[in-house]
Each structure stands twice: as C-alpha cells, then as structure tokens.
Amino acid sequence: MKFCDAFRNSFLCFICVCALSGCGEKGVSPLDRDDVHFAGFYSDYLLESGVATGNEDVALSSLGSAEIDELLASHSLTRERLTRKIDVYKKNPELWKLILVQVRANIFKKTGVGQ
C-alpha cells in the first residue's frame, strides 16, 4: 500500500469517527451547579423586572438591592459568586449562549412564553 493511500484511508476513518461521535445522546450538561443557579436567578430577575412577560404594556421595574439579595439567596448565590460567573461568561461566549438557552427554558416553564 502506498503512503498516499494509507494517509487517505486514515483521514477518511478520522472523518467518520468525528462525524459519528456527534450522533450519541448528550446526557451531560456543560453547565455546572453555579451556572444553573445563575440561570435561575437571571430568569427570575427578568420576570420580576417585567422584561420577560411578553407583554409590551407591562411597565419595567428595576429591582432594589434587597430584592436582588433575596433573589440571590433563593438561588443559592452570593454577590461574589455572581460576579465571578459574569466574568467567566464575558470570556466564554459559547457558555453564555448555553446560559441564555437555559434562561429561556426557565422562563417558558414559568410562564409558557418565549419558545
């Protein structure tokens, strides 16, 4: 067998393996525990501030510090962990997209709006 034939066959096998590896069920979420808590916090923040109601007639409201602290506590987050996660999302747009997908799913579960 010539070197070119061996290389071509190896390359084709590699392509097939790569293609088939994406066919399996994706059971493990790339989101960690804090990501899930952040998505829950952000979903509730959007809902409580009126952003995610789906109704343009609803007035937007800004949440006060006490309300934000209450939301953070209900989602097992601290301001420090929130700040760290935001910094991570700024550096990793693909992870931020996954967070937004989770936020959208959370809002849909709570309101039936958004999908």
Buried (B, 14 or more C-beta within 10 A) or exposed (E): EEEEEEEEEEEEEEEEEEEEEEEEEEEEEEBEEBBBBBBBBBBBBBBBBEEBBEEEEEEEEEBEEEBBBBBBEEBEBEEEBBEEBEEBBEEEEEBBEBBEEBBBBBBBEEEEEBE
